[in-house]
Each structure stands twice: as C-alpha cells, then as structure tokens.
Amino acid sequence: MLTAVRSLRLSTGLILFAYATSHFLNHAFGIFSIDAMYRASKFLFLPWQGDVGLFVLYVSFLVHGLLGLYALHGRRNLRLPAAEAWQLALGLMIPLLLIPHAGGQRLGHFLFGMESGYERVLYQLWIDSPDFALPRQFLLLFVVWIHGCIGLRSWLRAKPWYSRALPMLTALATLIPTLAILGVVSSGLDLRDAVQRGSINQAVFAAAPEQQVVNHYVNWILVFYAGLVIGVFALRAVRDWHAKHFRSIRITYPANRVVSVPVGFSVLEASRWAGIAHESICGGRGRCSTCRIRIIDGGDSLPTRDLLEERTLRRIRAPANVRLACQLRPVTDVTIELLVPTRMPSALRAKRFNAAVDAGRELEIVAMFVDLRESTAVAAGLLPYDALFLFDRYIQAVTGAIQNHNGHITSVAGDGIMSVFGLEGPTTTIARDAFGAALDVWRELDALDSEFIGELKKPIRAGIGIHAGIAVVGWVSVGASQSLQFLGDVGNIAAKLEAQSKQLNCTLVTSISALRLAVSAQVATTAVTIAGQSEPIAAAIFKSRDELQKLFA
C-alpha cells in the first residue's frame, strides 16, 4: 500500500513538473514577443490542450495535493532534514499562489466562457496590479520550480547515472526559470510601453462584470484550502495528544537511553524527535539501508516487513533481526542497536589550515598516496545510496587522518587520494606527520572493515605509498577557488610505490629516503623498479600495522 501511494505521488508529481516545464519554456518566448509566446504555445501546450490532457492534469494536481496532505498527516514529527522541510513548506504554498492565477482563469472560462490570453494576463500583472499580482506571480514561479527540483533530485539521486548528469541537470534547473522570468519581464515591458504610447485599446482589457463572481468563488476556494491545511495540523495535534496520553511505546537505544513516543512513530522518526543522530542518506524513503537497526529485544511483536523494506533488506542479505528504521513502526516496547555509526571519531574530524604558501616555491616535502583496492568488487551488491555512504566514509577516514597530521589533500580522484606534508615544520617533523597519518589511515580502514564485516563481498583493503623529495608547491586558482598543488616526481613516485603494494603483498610501501627522515632505525629494504626511473628505488614494506607502530613507538 505504502509503495503504491509513493509511486502514485511520484507519477503525478512528474506530470505536474512536465506541465510546469512546458509553461516555463513558453514564458521564455516572451523574450522575443507576445506573438512568439502564442506560436510556441501551440506546440508546447499540445499535450494539455485536449480533454484527455486537461483531465490528466487536473486529476494529477488534485491527487498530488491530497497525497501531500496525507503524507503530512502521517508524519509523526516535523523535525525534518532541510531539503524535506523546504519541499513541504513550498508544496503547501503552491495552491495559495496558484489558485488566484490559474483557478480564476479556468473558473471564468468554465462558468462564463471568459477568454484569458497572454495580453490579458500580462495586462493584469503589469498594469492593473504591478505591486501585488506581479510579485505574487514571480514568487509562484520560484516556489513551483524549487519544489519540483527538490522532488526530482530525491528521485534521481539513486540512479547510477545521476552523478554524471548532475552538471547538465544543474544548468537546466538554473537556465529554464531564468529564461521564463526574462520572458515575462520582456513581454510585460513591451505591453506597458504599448499602453503608454496609446497603441492598445485598454477598454479591451476592462474587467467583465462576471469577474467579481469569479473572484468570490476563488476566495472561497482559498478559504477551503486554508481550512483543509489547518484541519490536517489539528488532526495531527489531536492524534499526537491521544497517543501520548493513552498509547505510547518505549524504544531503548544503546547506553540504555529510553525514548517514549506515541504508537505510529517509525524508529527513525523517534530518533529525530529525540535528537539522536541516525543516518538516513535517502531521507527515510526506504531506498537505502543506512538507517538499519538490529532488534535486541521485542522483535516477536513487531509488524512484518512490507514490500519496500523486504526488497531493500534482501539486497543486502540482512538477517531477520535487522530492520529499516524508516519503515519500522513498533506497536510495543523494543530495544534496538544502530548499525551504521553517524559520526567520525573526534580525533579525525577535518581541520582547516592556512598554509603560508601563496606563490610557488621549492620545498622538501613528503607525498602520500592512498588507494582503495578492488573498489568495484567491494561495492558489488550494495544499493547505490549504501555504496555512496561507504565511499564517503572511506574518504572521510583518509582525509581526516591526513589533515589531523598537518597534511593537505591535493587531489581526490575516485578512491585515490594524494596528499602532501611539508608546509609546516622541519623535515623530520613533516616525515613523522606523514607516517603518523598512514598509521591513522590504516587503523581507521581496519575499523571500517570490521564495521561492515559480513555485508561486503570483499574486505576493505587499501594500498599506501610514501616518498620524500624536492617539489615546487603553490596554490592553483580555479575560478574563485584555490587548491594546493605540487610539481615534481615526488607524488608520481608515491603513487607508483602504492601500486607496488599489491604485488609485494603488503599495505604500505615507502621509499627509504622518506623513512630515514622520520626514524633512524635500520629496516630491511627491497629494490622497487619504478617506470620512468633509471635506477630501482630502495624501499621498505610493511605488511602489518604493528610493524609500523613498533618502529615509531
């Protein structure tokens, strides 16, 4: 049932967004002339001109609006992520702005056969009511477009091609409303100039006697809609009061934190209501598994998985005692455990640096390159949102460790991360910083692997390469932003040392020149052949984290 309702809401929303897009594109032709808007409308409005098109459009508007109010009533609390809160608020505003504009036109045509062409609408906006109707119309354009784009993004972001199409979609999302506004402004100014020159007979645009009757009906429709919204909020308040006083359950979180909520709350809603950090990358729509929980106690009386939850959990091969917090609505007390941590350890939270490198200058640096092995195999079988969450955790773990040891990220290409140490302190210090960062990266990736054990087809393993040398370091400007970069063979050799880690069956490969900057102890060396280098490089390899840790103890 829930899946069908969401599918219907999505389908009707896409129909309305398609109509809004054709409307916006037609407005854009006003840049040329009002006549161009008329000619373009014959093609852009073709799907909506017949009886079938109008019926589909009106039913979609009615169904989508009612389903939105139904979803609002079903929410147990309004502590929402910013995007969802904006989408809800803008959705509630649309009828208030749309009914006086479109509702008045359709009622006038239906009741009295009143025609309303582009000239008449523009005359009302720019001549009759430029201080009220015109700003309201621009606000309607913004509200409709932003509401639709938020909903479209929520639907598309799970698609595998979304990241590749994002630049084009962003450009279209900006260009279409901009052209529409320019079209309305250009055509409106042309009409106003024609009125001032006296080349248009204003009597043609005089309000018909029937307009007062239409306005009266429009006002009553607005009152009805406002009453409907107020009624939804009132029903929510009555339901929550009754549930709080007569029907409530207790959800016990880790550390024996108990949250009492009315029956009907999902576990995710309970977490948000109580201010407990709880991951939900897809926004609680059941499209990912990042909100998943393990049932410790009370599982016998829980509702069974619905189709959406069953499909998602089956894809990650979750056991029977694992549920999606966004879909599970307990009816009795339950004890749970969050399975996806939400915060990085405080020691690894990213720091910002203001390095004293304004222009390029030659420095002795240490470069470190980290790359995730068999990333495609690691992510195989994961939902798109879960894969995104996993790789985000990987990147945050690596970059956090580097920045916590005074390192700077110079590039992130896929799962390969290049960094540089050498902008603060003597060479001994920067080398020890680099190896300290390598230890933290190694430690955090081991912890990440333990966290996802049993869920991934391949363990999380990475290769690390470290090399020291002279490089030209400086800030490179790209538009208004700057990034720290370094030129020379140091980074290239660090990356190639990392590439050797798989053949050498180890995790870390470091050149001896980098290692001796940090410690004076003798270690076993191996000759590593690097493409482009005339001589092999003396390197040390580390297969276990304990070896490296003992060396720097």
C-alpha positions, 0 to 999 in steps of 0.5 A: 500500500505504502509503495503504491501511494509513493509511486502514485505521488511520484507519477503525478508529481512528474506530470505536474513538473512536465506541465510546469516545464512546458509553461516555463519554456513558453514564458521564455518566448516572451523574450522575443514577443507576445506573438512568439509566446502564442506560436510556441504555445501551440506546440508546447501546450499540445499535450494539455490542450485536449480533454484527455490532457486537461483531465490528466492534469487536473486529476494529477494536481488534485491527487498530488495535493491530497497525497501531500496532505496525507503524507503530512498527516502521517508524519509523526514529527516535523523535525525534518532534514532541510531539503524535506522541510523546504519541499513541504513548506513550498508544496503547501504554498503552491495552491495559495499562489496558484489558485488566484492565477490559474483557478480564476482563469479556468473558473471564468472560462468554465462558468462564463466562457471568459477568454484569458490570453497572454495580453490579458494576463500580462495586462493584469500583472503589469498594469492593473496590479504591478505591486501585488499580482506581479510579485505574487506571480514571480514568487509562484514561479520560484516556489513551483520550480524549487519544489519540483527540483527538490522532488526530482533530485530525491528521485534521481539521486539513486540512479547510477547515472545521476552523478554524471548528469548532475552538471547538465541537470544543474544548468537546466534547473538554473537556465529554464526559470531564468529564461521564463522570468526574462520572458515575462519581464520582456513581454510585460515591458513591451505591453506597458510601453504599448499602453503608454504610447496609446497603441492598445485599446485598454477598454479591451482589457476592462474587467467583465462584470462576471469577474467579481463572481469569479473572484468570490468563488476563488476566495472561497476556494482559498478559504477551503484550502486554508481550512483543509491545511489547518484541519490536517495540523489539528488532526495531527495535534489531536492524534499526537495528544491521544497517543501520548496520553493513552498509547505510547511505546518505549524504544531503548537505544544503546547506553540504555537511553529510553525514548517514549513516543506515541504508537505510529512513530517509525524508529527513525522518526523517534530518533529525530524527535529525540535528537539522536543522530541516525543516518538516513542518506535517502531521507527515510524513503526506504531506498537505502539501508543506512538507517538499519537497526538490529532488534535486541529485544521485542522483535516477536511483536513487531509488524512484518516487513512490507514490500519496500523494506523486504526488497531493500533488506534482501539486497543486502542479505540482512538477517531477520533481526535487522530492520529499516528504521524508516519503515519500522513502526513498533506497536510495543516496547523494543530495544534496538542497536544502530548499525551504521555509526553517524559520526567520525571519531573526534580525533579525525574530524577535518581541520582547516589550515592556512598554509603560508604558501601563496606563490610557488616555491621549492620545498622538501616535502613528503607525498602520500598516496592512498588507494582503495583496492578492488573498489568495484568488487567491494561495492558489488551488491550494495544499493547505490545510496549504501555504496555512496555512504561507504565511499564517503566514509572511506574518504572521510577516514583518509582525509581526516587522518591526513589533515589531523597530521598537518597534511593537505589533500591535493587531489581526490580522484575516485578512491585515490587520494594524494596528499602532501606534508611539508608546509609546516615544520622541519623535515623530520617533523613533516616525515613523522606527520606523514607516517603518523597519518598512514598509521591513522589511515590504516587503523581507521580502514581496519575499523571500517572493515570490521564495521561492515564485516559480513555485508561486503563481498570483499574486505576493505583493503587499501594500498599506501605509498610514501616518498620524500623529495624536492617539489615546487608547491603553490596554490592553483586558482580555479575560478574563485577557488584555490587548491594546493598543488605540487610539481615534481616526481615526488607524488608520481613516485608515491603513487607508483610505490602504492601500486607496488603494494599489491604485488609485494603483498603488503599495505604500505610501501615507502621509499627509504629516503622518506623513512630515514627522515622520520626514524633512524632505525635500520629496516630491511629494504627491497629494490622497487623498479619504478617506470620512468626511473633509471635506477630501482628505488630502495624501499621498505614494506610493511605488511602489518600495522604493528610493524609500523607502530613498533618502529615509531613507538 
